[in-house]
Amino acid sequence: MPSSQFTYHHVYRYLSELIASGELAAGGRLPSLRALAEQLAVSVPTVQHAYDLLEAEGCIYRVAKSGFFVSRRRGMPGMATQDLFDTVQYRAHQPGMTVLSSDTPHRLLSFEQQLLRCERELTRRLPQTATSADQPYSDEPLRLALAMHYGEPACRDWNCEQVYIAAGFLPALAMAVRALAGRRHKALVESPCSWTILRQLRLLGIEPVEAGLDNRGRLDLDSVEQALRAGDIGFALFSSEINNPTGRVTPELDKEALAALLARSGTPLIENDQYGGLYFGDTRPVGYRRYADPDLLIVCSSFEKTLGPESSYGYLLSRNWREPLRGEHHASMVRVPALRQRAIAQVLHGKELDRHVQALRKLLAERMHEMTRLLQAVAGDKVRWSEPQGGAVLWLEAEERSDMRHVFERLVAEQVVIVPGELFGNAARYRHCCRLSYAIDWQQPVAQALQALCRNLQDRRNGETATGRLQTQLPR
């Protein structure tokens, strides 16, 4: 594997190959996180992140208090599969690919060394019993630090009993959805919407109902009101600050109006705060939590985008649904080093994390301008985009006759990976769109990859003929 790959990529591929070869048979139990971490000489969170990827792809599944098991419906993702999501994930993890699809802001600026230094200081200061044993995801200092971190005056105060820690963002989202399981099985989501979120909702048996965003980030509030009046929406799920994949910020007036509509209908809101703090400009965007009914609000986020995959723990904040959330919280089998939890809590209290996020925002803005400059040079007017207001991705629109699924197939044959737009919502509406990332490995031939993208867009046969060079067996 290239040295630029993260450790969890190695673990992901190792497990994928074991599943594909049949060594890990369908229905078979995977090693525990601790056992595999010791076997491979990596950290428990690294193994957890690899398991999260495989679980999100449907390759493995979790049974509370029993462990992880290999799914019976397929083996290695992307091999002879009809699932475009699996195929994109599989191709992106193959060696030698120029991956324009990854959404990894931490790639540009790691925080791992600062956390390690903080852990060493804690080891010297604290008694061994406070730093050596693994703890369930309920260490009070971390929950207290998160409660204080979100304690904006407009939101009133949180307390640590209203904070729940999970293994990552997707497990945290699953906790929230299952806590609302008594409600209807439809969710109102922004459109386009993160492909991993849409995938997770469907795996949990939730049907997404799309609320369209325009190229300025404005919500179609009339369609939202109609959907809520239909009476079959169980909850809403919207980005707090930066929408993925458009990189746009929904205007404050729209957020206030949406919060009022949800409160009037008694519809809970899950606020996705994954990109909290990763905005461009001088003023931080206002989150939905400023206007939402606090009794109908669940804030869901993780440390992955800023701290990186070695600290990719997720978390929830909620004043309501205490018993179901507690049940989900205690059903988690994962135990993590208390030392890492204490280190994250300490950096949340201090200023070092704020300085890191400011530096990361600056790097992301620089890379965004570099990506758009390259696109302008090689694409001209062949594609359109709105300049992102934050985050790590760029949403491209080509001519409507272009089919990005076919472009994806062609590019894989040239060892380039993009994410076709149909994975982010209505396939017909977004078939001519794709998502790129500027938080990528810039040591790769990015300019050549963008040239390949534009060259394939020029081919008027995109939606009419197959290249014959790639056998992904995708549905037409």
Helices and strands as residue ranges (DSSP letters): H 7-21, H 33-40, H 44-56, E 60-63, E 67-70, H 84-92, E 98-99, G 105-107, H 112-125, H 128-131, E 134-136, H 140-149, G 153-155, G 160-162, E 163-166, H 169-179, E 186-191, H 195-203, E 207-212, H 221-229, E 235-239, H 252-265, E 269-272, G 288-290, G 294-296, E 297-302, H 304-307, G 309-311, E 314-318, H 322-331, E 335-337, H 338-349, H 352-379, E 393-397, H 404-413, E 416-417, E 419-420, G 421-424, H 427-430, E 433-437, H 446-458
